[in-house]
């Protein structure tokens, strides 16, 4: 396994377990199989590691927001299913993001906030394509509600998160919730 990947995976596990401020560079390095100072050959510090984790996740999520179908409903369904799959498959990372996004320092915070806005804008565009008669405020609120439902999985008890067909259940719930925008 590539050393950067090992550091990022280790950091994700430790940040989930102890929180961003609950762990130091020395402990991160030790758990990743190197010394704290050796970690600095790969990252400038914990802030850059947190930013790298967030940006990797956002890269994947953003990549799924580009329309691929002519049919807006089919495209929105694909978008919802991708994001549900991501949230189910990366519960710990989503949890870290929800707890620690306030810990992201400059210059990474400004860049990440810009990309996050782009992500939400793309979601709103996908929702608006399906519900063209809905007001802009309704589209924004519906989008936030949908994303909130999907990413709430990060806080569910582990046993509940292993519910059979969970992805289908959550995708249906999100789709049906957005359908309230239909006039």
C-alpha positions as CSV (number, residue, x, y, z in Angstrom):
1,X,0.0,0.0,0.0
2,X,1.3,3.4,-0.9
3,X,2.5,5.4,2.1
4,X,0.2,8.4,1.6
5,X,-2.8,6.1,1.4
6,X,-1.7,4.3,4.6
7,X,-1.4,7.7,6.4
8,X,-4.8,8.8,5.1
9,X,-6.6,5.6,6.0
10,X,-5.0,5.6,9.4
11,X,-5.9,9.2,10.0
12,X,-9.5,8.5,9.0
13,X,-9.7,5.8,11.6
14,X,-8.0,7.8,14.3
15,X,-10.0,11.0,13.6
16,X,-13.2,8.9,13.8
17,X,-12.1,7.3,17.1
18,X,-10.6,10.4,18.9
19,X,-11.6,13.5,16.8
20,X,-9.2,15.7,14.9
21,X,-8.0,17.6,18.0
22,X,-7.7,14.4,20.1
23,X,-4.7,13.0,18.2
24,X,-1.3,14.4,17.5
25,X,1.1,13.9,14.5
26,X,3.3,11.5,16.5
27,X,0.4,9.2,17.2
28,X,-0.8,9.4,13.6
29,X,2.7,8.5,12.4
30,X,3.1,5.7,14.9
31,X,-0.2,4.1,13.9
32,X,0.7,4.5,10.2
33,X,4.0,2.7,10.9
34,X,6.4,5.6,10.8
35,X,7.6,8.3,13.1
36,X,5.7,11.6,13.6
37,X,8.5,13.6,11.9
38,X,8.6,11.1,9.0
39,X,4.9,11.9,8.4
40,X,6.0,15.4,7.4
41,X,7.7,14.0,4.3
42,X,4.3,13.1,3.0
43,X,2.0,15.9,4.5
44,X,2.7,19.3,6.0
45,X,0.7,18.2,9.1
46,X,-2.8,17.1,10.4
47,X,-4.5,20.0,8.6
48,X,-3.3,18.9,5.2
49,X,-4.3,15.3,6.0
50,X,-7.8,16.4,7.0
51,X,-8.1,18.5,3.8
52,X,-6.9,15.5,1.7
53,X,-9.5,13.2,3.3
54,X,-12.3,15.8,2.6
55,X,-11.1,16.5,-0.9
56,X,-10.9,12.8,-1.8
57,X,-14.5,12.3,-0.7
58,X,-15.7,15.5,-2.5
59,X,-13.8,14.4,-5.7
60,X,-15.9,11.2,-5.8
61,X,-19.1,13.0,-4.9
62,X,-18.6,15.8,-7.3
63,X,-17.8,13.4,-10.1
64,X,-21.3,11.9,-9.7
65,X,-23.1,15.2,-10.0
66,X,-22.6,15.7,-13.7
67,X,-25.7,14.8,-15.7
68,X,-25.4,11.7,-17.8
69,X,-29.0,11.0,-18.8
70,X,-31.4,13.0,-20.9
71,X,-34.2,12.0,-18.5
72,X,-33.8,14.2,-15.4
73,X,-35.6,11.7,-13.2
74,X,-33.3,8.9,-14.2
75,X,-30.3,11.2,-13.6
76,X,-31.5,12.3,-10.2
77,X,-32.1,8.7,-9.2
78,X,-28.6,7.8,-10.3
79,X,-27.3,10.8,-8.3
80,X,-29.2,9.7,-5.1
81,X,-28.1,6.1,-5.4
82,X,-24.5,7.0,-5.8
83,X,-24.5,9.3,-2.8
84,X,-26.4,6.8,-0.7
85,X,-23.9,4.1,-1.6
86,X,-21.0,6.5,-0.7
87,X,-22.6,7.3,2.7
88,X,-23.3,3.7,3.5
89,X,-19.8,2.6,2.4
90,X,-17.9,5.5,4.0
91,X,-19.9,6.1,7.2
92,X,-16.9,6.9,9.3
93,X,-15.5,9.4,6.8
94,X,-18.9,11.1,6.5
95,X,-19.0,11.3,10.3
96,X,-15.6,12.9,10.4
97,X,-16.7,15.4,7.9
98,X,-19.8,16.3,9.8
99,X,-17.9,16.7,13.1
100,X,-14.7,18.2,11.9
101,X,-15.4,20.4,8.9
102,X,-15.0,23.4,11.3
103,X,-11.5,22.2,12.1
104,X,-10.4,22.6,8.5
105,X,-7.8,25.4,8.4
106,X,-6.8,27.9,5.7
107,X,-5.8,27.7,2.9
108,X,-7.7,24.4,2.6
109,X,-10.9,25.7,4.1
110,X,-11.5,28.4,1.4
111,X,-10.9,26.0,-1.4
112,X,-13.0,23.3,0.1
113,X,-15.9,25.7,0.8
114,X,-15.8,26.8,-2.9
115,X,-15.9,23.1,-4.0
116,X,-18.7,22.3,-1.6
117,X,-20.8,25.1,-2.9
118,X,-20.2,23.8,-6.4
119,X,-21.4,20.4,-5.2
120,X,-24.6,21.8,-3.7
121,X,-25.2,23.9,-6.9
122,X,-24.9,20.8,-9.0
123,X,-27.4,19.0,-6.8
124,X,-29.8,21.9,-7.0
125,X,-29.5,21.8,-10.8
126,X,-30.3,18.1,-10.9
127,X,-33.3,18.6,-8.5
128,X,-34.5,21.7,-10.5
129,X,-34.4,19.7,-13.8
130,X,-36.9,17.2,-12.2
131,X,-39.1,19.8,-10.6
132,X,-39.0,22.9,-12.9
133,X,-42.1,24.4,-11.4
134,X,-40.6,24.5,-7.9
135,X,-39.4,27.8,-6.5
136,X,-35.6,28.3,-6.0
137,X,-36.0,28.3,-2.2
138,X,-37.9,25.0,-2.4
139,X,-35.3,23.5,-4.6
140,X,-32.5,24.6,-2.1
141,X,-34.5,23.3,0.9
142,X,-35.4,20.0,-0.8
143,X,-31.7,19.5,-1.8
144,X,-30.5,20.1,1.8
145,X,-33.2,17.8,3.2
146,X,-32.2,15.1,0.8
147,X,-28.5,15.4,1.5
148,X,-29.3,15.5,5.2
149,X,-31.2,12.3,5.1
150,X,-28.5,10.6,3.1
151,X,-25.6,11.7,5.2
152,X,-27.4,11.1,8.5
153,X,-26.4,7.5,8.0
154,X,-23.0,8.5,9.5
155,X,-24.7,8.8,13.0
156,X,-26.8,5.7,12.9
157,X,-26.0,2.8,15.3
158,X,-23.7,0.3,13.5
159,X,-26.3,-2.5,13.7
160,X,-29.0,-0.3,12.1
161,X,-26.5,0.7,9.3
162,X,-26.3,-3.0,8.4
163,X,-30.0,-3.3,7.6
164,X,-30.5,-5.5,4.5
165,X,-31.3,-3.4,1.4
166,X,-30.5,-0.2,3.4
167,X,-29.3,1.6,0.3
168,X,-32.6,1.0,-1.5
169,X,-34.6,2.1,1.6
170,X,-32.7,5.4,1.9
171,X,-32.7,6.1,-1.8
172,X,-36.5,5.6,-1.9
173,X,-36.9,7.8,1.1
174,X,-34.8,10.6,-0.5
175,X,-36.6,10.3,-3.8
176,X,-40.0,10.3,-2.3
177,X,-39.1,13.3,-0.1
178,X,-38.0,15.2,-3.2
179,X,-41.2,14.3,-4.9
180,X,-43.0,16.7,-2.6
181,X,-41.6,19.4,-4.9
182,X,-43.9,18.2,-7.7
183,X,-46.8,20.5,-8.4
